[in-house]
Amino acid sequence: MTSPSLSSPLNETASSHPSSGEGPRRSFALLTLAALWLAIFFAALFAPPLLDDADATHANAARHMVTSGDMVTLTVNGIRYLEKAPLPYWLDALSFRIFGFNTFAAHLPQAIGVFLLALLGYHWSRRAWGDRAGFYTGLATLTSTGVFLFTRIYIPEVLLSLFLSSGLYCLLRALEREGPRRALYAYGMWATLALAVLTKGLVALVFFFGSAAVYLALTGDYKKWRELKPFSGLLLFLAIAAPWHILAGLRNTGGMNGHGFFWFYFVNEHFLRFLGKRYPKDYNKLPGYLFWSLHLVWLFPWSLFAPVAVIQWKSRRKDLAVAKFARQTALLRFLFAALVLVFFSISTNQEYYTFPAYLALLALTMAALANAESHYMEYPLSRRWITIAHAVYTVAGAIVAAALAYGLWSSRKLPFVPDIGEMLAHRGVGDYTLSMSHFFDLTGPSFAALRLPASLAAIAFAVGPLVAWRLRVRQRHLAATTAIAFTSAVFLIAAHIALIRFAPMLSSANLAAKIQQLEDDGSVSRSSEVLLYGDQSYGSSIAFYLGHTVYLVDGRSTSMLFGSTFPDAPRIFLSHNDLANSWGAGERKILFVPLEKRDEVDKLLGDRKILLKETSGKALFTDRPLDR
């Protein structure tokens, strides 16, 4: 669709699309989305350093690909890591090749994935519902809390979302178009589906074919099955997806109980995980009330308009789905989001597992909001709920701004402490399995380290919601919704600054730097043995930044367990008795101890250890005085 000529980027004249209302010019919309991405996501690529647990673990697997040249078998700390599909690690390996082993390179593929997802959302919604709905979908994708929060660590969900959504879009275009480009979209569908499988595994097939099958049955488009190139398309899918699976299976045999890659990846990581019987059982399942209600947080601030979306789609379907493609888009996106949400409400889950549903939910919400704005005076119920959404947003913003202002005032005379982890209460709310558990650990002294991000967030929430509401009252709807997006953007930037402040607690990169410093100045030999006490996830960033294998004390667990059963697995696992008996003998030992294991190590080694560095309760010990 060609955008109408507008005299101003935010002109409020009518669009040529009957359901969308007016919208910004395409060039202005794309520049705005690019600017938001640069400010929120690209600028965040340089800090903090890689975090312990999944972030550095996944980066370590990609680093091994680069250093070993093995692009088939994922390896972490020398141990097979067979539970993940390879594409995210291939992308990271390519990024490392270009930019080196650093935080920027590790997170760049994911950040690009966010931008492409926003552009896909913009393009698809714009084609279905017009300029304004497309612009709003792009804005919402870049400024939703969950999209930001779950891209702070390197997990594959954003790439899975991109490939699955691209495949669904190609499905609709292949069924819609005439001529040679129809085949191009059909093959694009199979190719992106293969990439989705290489990103997250068989669950991609469940989500795609589950939603597509119901859609085709409901619409009768199953009669056009030939247009989807099922035979040649399947061959293309297999040509892309099958080689890695076959090679991984052939190269990884003879593990625990004779099992290899095929059992562990397909049976254990897919079927047994869904049933909650995965080995080892180290995954939680959120309580139902949290699983569903937290989506109000992950999609905030746009979840405030969910009642408007329900009203619009229930009573104004004709306005929202004037064109056939709009109807198709609405149905397919609804089916896809519903399947993802229901699937993970049954399966074991993590908070971010439903990420693939975010774009669909946001697109449906923003299309409804755009329609409600363009018929503002015609729909009193929608108008009332838009007002309620703004009221809730403004009140919530005022409460948050007041709480932050109180914290700033209370900590005004307290000194800035770089290591915020030393100041936290460590209450363990939610046993730290929830993404925002550490929020409850904040104290007055720890808040002093957050003055800058707290000030930014307080200003954003004190001013932004009021500005947006005032613009809404004046019926400058496009500007009002954009103001909400920019308020959220400032808050997310502040949140990332706060994350940087938490870096000493969430990452052990500074301890790795301490080891490298001691090696460089000759205080310890480069042949010293580096040991991590407990599971490797406690200090996975140490292994990444050191660039070599470390020993694990009582760490034959979780992601290290199955790979350690292969006959050629390196002998990196020690018991705590092994540590006690070898401490002070042979090569120098440098021991990393996480906060959770400090008491245990104190009992085991007593005063036979020398402290090298301590940060946020984590400690680095050695077993003898420094060489100089």
Summary of the structure (lengths in Angstrom):
residues: 628
radius of gyration: 26.1
end to end distance: 71.6
largest distance: 82.2
contacts: 2193
relative contact order: 0.11
helix: 67%
strand: 5%
